[in-house]
Amino acid sequence: MQGLNGFSCPDGNTFLTGDVISERMAADNAFKPGAWPFDGEIMQGDVRAAVAWPDRDVTGGTVHPNGAVCIGVLDPDGMMRVVTMREFNRVGSTPKVEGLGVMLRDLVCWGVTRIIVQADKDVESDTWWRMVRRDPTTHGAKIPSQPCCEMDRALGVWREMTARIIVPRDVAEKIEVANTRGDVLPELKALAMLTLSYKMDRGRPGRNDTRWEGWM
């Protein structure tokens, strides 16, 4: 994935580095010096991703031509930080456009074991998933996908937990502008599904350290 590299740690967490992380660290420290909770230009912890599909209306017309992949991590302070939000409108990649297949392949290679996938629209989900399975980039890779059928519930949990979520400014502004006109972007759906995933795991064994207190 462009601007990101990662690998799995022995404790089951994921270690991320790359230009994207350096930019996030610089932006955080410029906004509030000393706010970066990681030790240097890294993000490390419980890394997960969520995939929301492009939107089409009932007539088959395009409402939102691009889907979204949201990657997040629970930081040492118990905040859910969005590492990056990536658009896609195809599975296969071109020299200038990174497709969904490459993104999913990289997540699997980094050891990410939670990829939440929009499943409230069966036809849309099935169509994209068939294309993913046929893509040579992901051929043979076991993608740890988890369906999310309850989008309204996910959006409700996102509204509940916004105080514990840190989103890159450009993504936050895009979502906010869309919300003012009553438009739910794929970016917001991906963010909401990711939030729901962390919230639902708050009481699992091994999740009783102080980072998870705010998610109870």
C-alpha positions as CSV (number, residue, x, y, z in Angstrom):
1,M,0.0,0.0,0.0
2,Q,1.5,3.3,-1.1
3,G,3.1,5.2,1.8
4,L,2.7,2.4,4.3
5,N,4.6,-0.7,5.4
6,G,3.9,-3.1,8.2
7,F,4.6,-6.4,9.9
8,S,3.1,-8.5,12.6
9,C,4.6,-8.4,16.1
10,P,5.0,-11.5,18.4
11,D,2.3,-10.1,20.8
12,G,-0.3,-10.2,17.9
13,N,-0.2,-6.4,17.4
14,T,0.8,-4.8,14.1
15,F,3.7,-2.4,13.5
16,L,3.2,0.3,10.8
17,T,5.7,2.7,9.4
18,G,6.2,4.7,6.2
19,D,5.5,8.2,4.8
20,V,1.9,8.2,5.9
21,I,2.9,7.6,9.5
22,S,5.6,10.4,9.4
23,E,3.0,12.8,8.0
24,R,0.5,11.9,10.8
25,M,3.2,12.4,13.5
26,A,4.2,15.8,12.1
27,A,0.6,17.0,11.8
28,D,-0.2,15.9,15.4
29,N,2.8,17.5,16.9
30,A,2.2,20.7,14.9
31,F,-1.4,20.8,16.2
32,K,-0.5,19.9,19.8
33,P,3.2,19.4,20.6
34,G,3.9,16.2,22.4
35,A,0.5,14.7,21.5
36,W,1.9,11.8,19.5
37,P,1.6,8.7,21.8
38,F,3.9,6.4,19.9
39,D,7.7,6.1,20.2
40,G,8.8,7.8,17.0
41,E,7.5,7.6,13.5
42,I,5.5,4.4,14.0
43,M,2.0,3.3,14.8
44,Q,1.7,0.0,16.7
45,G,-1.2,-1.8,18.3
46,D,-4.4,-3.5,17.5
47,V,-4.7,-2.6,13.8
48,R,-7.9,-3.3,11.9
49,A,-9.5,-2.2,8.6
50,A,-12.9,-1.7,7.2
51,V,-14.2,-1.7,3.6
52,A,-17.2,0.2,2.4
53,W,-18.4,-0.2,-1.2
54,P,-19.2,2.5,-3.8
55,D,-22.9,3.4,-3.7
56,R,-25.5,3.0,-6.4
57,D,-29.2,3.9,-6.2
58,V,-32.2,1.6,-6.9
59,T,-32.0,2.4,-10.6
60,G,-28.4,1.4,-10.9
61,G,-27.1,5.0,-11.1
62,T,-23.9,5.9,-9.2
63,V,-24.3,8.0,-6.0
64,H,-20.8,7.6,-4.7
65,P,-18.4,6.3,-7.4
66,N,-15.6,5.4,-4.9
67,G,-15.6,3.0,-2.0
68,A,-13.3,3.4,1.0
69,V,-10.8,1.4,3.0
70,C,-10.3,2.7,6.5
71,I,-7.3,1.5,8.6
72,G,-7.3,2.2,12.3
73,V,-5.3,1.4,15.4
74,L,-6.0,1.6,19.1
75,D,-3.2,3.7,20.5
76,P,-1.6,3.5,24.0
77,D,-4.0,6.1,25.3
78,G,-7.0,4.2,24.2
79,M,-7.9,6.4,21.3
80,M,-8.9,4.9,18.0
81,R,-6.7,6.6,15.4
82,V,-7.5,6.4,11.7
83,V,-4.1,5.6,10.1
84,T,-5.4,6.3,6.6
85,M,-8.5,6.4,4.5
86,R,-8.1,5.2,0.9
87,E,-10.6,5.4,-2.0
88,F,-11.0,2.7,-4.6
89,N,-13.3,2.2,-7.6
90,R,-11.7,-1.0,-8.9
91,V,-10.2,-4.2,-7.6
92,G,-7.3,-4.5,-10.1
93,S,-4.5,-1.9,-10.0
94,T,-3.1,0.2,-12.8
95,P,0.3,2.0,-12.8
96,K,-1.4,5.1,-11.4
97,V,-4.3,3.7,-9.4
98,E,-4.1,1.4,-6.5
99,G,-6.9,-1.2,-6.6
100,L,-8.7,-2.9,-3.7
101,G,-6.8,-6.1,-4.4
102,V,-3.4,-4.6,-3.6
103,M,-4.8,-3.0,-0.4
104,L,-6.2,-6.2,0.9
105,R,-3.1,-8.2,0.0
106,D,-0.9,-5.7,1.9
107,L,-3.2,-5.8,5.0
108,V,-3.0,-9.6,5.0
109,C,0.8,-9.6,4.6
110,W,1.1,-7.1,7.5
111,G,-0.7,-9.6,9.8
112,V,-4.0,-7.6,10.1
113,T,-6.6,-10.2,11.2
114,R,-9.7,-8.0,11.3
115,I,-11.1,-6.6,8.0
116,I,-14.7,-5.6,8.4
117,V,-16.6,-5.6,5.2
118,Q,-19.9,-3.9,4.4
119,A,-22.6,-6.6,4.0
120,D,-25.9,-4.7,4.3
121,K,-26.3,-4.8,0.5
122,D,-25.9,-8.4,-0.6
123,V,-25.7,-7.8,-4.3
124,E,-23.1,-5.1,-4.1
125,S,-21.0,-7.1,-1.6
126,D,-21.2,-10.3,-3.6
127,T,-20.2,-8.6,-6.8
128,W,-17.1,-6.9,-5.3
129,W,-16.1,-10.1,-3.4
130,R,-16.2,-12.2,-6.6
131,M,-13.9,-9.7,-8.3
132,V,-11.6,-9.8,-5.3
133,R,-11.4,-13.6,-5.4
134,R,-10.6,-13.4,-9.2
135,D,-7.9,-10.8,-8.9
136,P,-4.4,-12.3,-9.3
137,T,-3.1,-10.1,-6.5
138,T,-5.2,-11.8,-3.9
139,H,-5.4,-15.2,-5.5
140,G,-4.8,-17.8,-2.8
141,A,-4.7,-15.3,0.0
142,K,-7.0,-16.0,2.9
143,I,-8.6,-12.6,3.7
144,P,-9.8,-12.4,7.3
145,S,-13.0,-10.7,6.4
146,Q,-15.9,-10.1,8.9
147,P,-19.3,-9.0,7.5
148,C,-21.1,-6.0,8.9
149,C,-24.9,-6.1,8.2
150,E,-25.9,-3.5,10.8
151,M,-24.9,-0.1,9.3
152,D,-27.4,1.9,11.3
153,R,-26.0,0.4,14.5
154,A,-22.5,1.0,13.4
155,L,-23.3,4.7,12.7
156,G,-24.9,4.9,16.1
157,V,-21.8,3.6,17.8
158,W,-19.7,6.0,15.8
159,R,-21.7,8.9,17.1
160,E,-21.4,7.6,20.7
161,M,-17.6,7.1,20.5
162,T,-16.5,10.2,18.5
163,A,-14.7,11.7,21.5
164,R,-12.3,8.7,21.4
165,I,-11.7,8.8,17.6
166,I,-8.9,10.8,16.0
167,V,-9.3,11.2,12.2
168,P,-7.0,13.0,9.7
169,R,-8.3,16.6,9.2
170,D,-9.0,16.2,5.5
171,V,-11.1,13.1,6.1
172,A,-13.0,14.7,9.0
173,E,-13.8,17.7,6.9
174,K,-15.0,15.7,4.0
175,I,-17.3,13.6,6.3
176,E,-18.6,16.7,8.1
177,V,-19.5,18.6,4.9
178,A,-21.4,15.5,3.6
179,N,-23.2,15.1,6.9
180,T,-24.5,18.7,6.7
181,R,-26.4,17.7,3.6
182,G,-27.6,14.4,5.0
183,D,-25.2,12.4,2.9
184,V,-23.6,9.3,4.3
185,L,-20.3,8.8,2.5
186,P,-18.6,5.4,2.1
187,E,-15.7,6.9,4.2
188,L,-18.1,7.4,7.1
189,K,-19.5,3.9,6.7
190,A,-16.0,2.4,6.8
191,L,-15.1,4.5,9.9
192,A,-18.4,3.5,11.6
193,M,-17.8,-0.2,11.0
194,L,-14.3,0.1,12.4
195,T,-15.6,1.8,15.5
196,L,-18.2,-0.9,16.0
197,S,-15.6,-3.6,15.7
198,Y,-13.5,-2.0,18.5
199,K,-16.5,-1.3,20.7
200,M,-17.8,-4.9,20.4
201,D,-14.4,-6.3,21.5
202,R,-14.1,-4.1,24.6
203,G,-14.8,-7.0,27.1
204,R,-12.9,-9.8,25.4
205,P,-10.2,-11.7,27.4
206,G,-7.0,-9.8,27.2
207,R,-8.8,-6.5,26.6
208,N,-8.8,-5.5,30.3
209,D,-5.8,-3.1,30.2
210,T,-6.4,0.6,30.8
211,R,-6.5,1.4,27.1
212,W,-9.9,-0.2,26.8
213,E,-11.5,1.6,29.7
214,G,-13.1,4.3,27.5
215,W,-14.7,1.7,25.3
216,M,-16.7,0.1,28.1
